[in-house]
């Protein structure tokens, strides 16, 4: 069982940057695809970004492509989401997740079997 804890959220003005971290404990996550999702009030959870276990391939939602960068440091059991040029529409609770061993799309939350509690990101206009 992997426990995931996010940190780094906060309040930032539009155009600013934040770096989210996702620390894993209980078990190494180096063999798994990891992802970030977000959920804004009144909206469904949506995919943000994912990274393969080697870090060799990354996936991004169109809405964040070119602004957000996902990375991982398996030696530290930590994943990151660097968010630049933030917009008010990026305001949401951001959660990290570990993809399960079976198949399934990296873009679908149902493919992930462990989740963190989330960290709030608020972007003011």
N, C-alpha and C positions, 0 to 999 in steps of 0.2 A: 504494500500500500504506500502510495506517495502522498505526502502532504505538501500543499502548495500555498505559499503566502506571498501576496502582492504588496508592493510598497512603491512610493514615489508619486502618488497622486497629489492633487492640490488644485489651487485656484491660480489661473494664469490669464493674462490678457491675450486677446486675439493677436496672432502673429508670433506668440511666444513659443517656448519649448518646454517639454517635460521628458523625463526618462523614467519609465516604469521598470521595476524589477520583479521577478518571480523566483523566489527561493524554494527549492525542493528539499524535502527531508524525508527520512524513513526508507528511502530507496533511491538509488541512482536513476536519473531520468535520461541517461546518455543514450539509451537505445530507442528512444521514443520520439515521435513527432510531437512537437509542442506548439500550442497556439494561443492567440489572444482573441478574445471576444469582448463585445461591449453591449450594454443595454441602457438606453435612454428612457426616462420616465414615459410611460404610456406606449412604449414601442417594444417590438420583439428584439430578442438578443440577435446580434449580427456578428458575423465573422469580420475580423480585422486583419490578422496576419498569422502565418504559420511557418515553421522551419523544420526541415528534416533532421534526423538524429545526427547526421554528419555535418549539418550546417551548409551542405552544398546546394540546397535548393530552398528557396523561400517563396511564399505565396502572399499576395496582398489583395485586399478589397480595392476596387477601383477608386473608391472615395478617399483612400489614404495613400495610394501609390504615388511615389515621388516625395512624400512628406514624412512618412513613417519608415523606420528601419527596425527589423527584428534581428536579434542576434542571440547567441547562447555561449556560455562558458561552462563546459561540462566539468572541468576541474573544480569549479565552484558550485556546481549544481544550480546554476542560476541562468535565467533567460531575461532578456531585456527588450524593451520597446522604446526606441528613441522617437519622440514625436516632435516634429518641427512645423512651423507655419500653422499653428493650431487655429482652428475656427470654432465659433460658437456651436456649430453643429457637431463638433467632436465631443461635446459634453455628454458624459455617460459614466456608468460604473464599468470599469475595465477588469476583466477576469482572465487569468491564465488557466490553461487546461492541458492535460496530457492525453494524447490520442491513444485509444485502446489498441491492442495487438491485432485485432481482426481488421478486415477491410472497411471501407467507408471513406467518404470524401473528407478531405482536410477542411473543406469549407462548411461542413455541417456539424453543429454542436453535438448532435447525437452520436458522432463517431468518437467522442472524447469521454473518458471514464473517470477522470479525477479533475476536480475544480478547486480553485482558490475561492476565498470569500469576497474578493473584489476590492478595488480601490477607486475612489471617486475622482474624476477629472472634471473640472468646471472651467470653461473658457468664457470669459466675459468679453462683450463687444465694446 
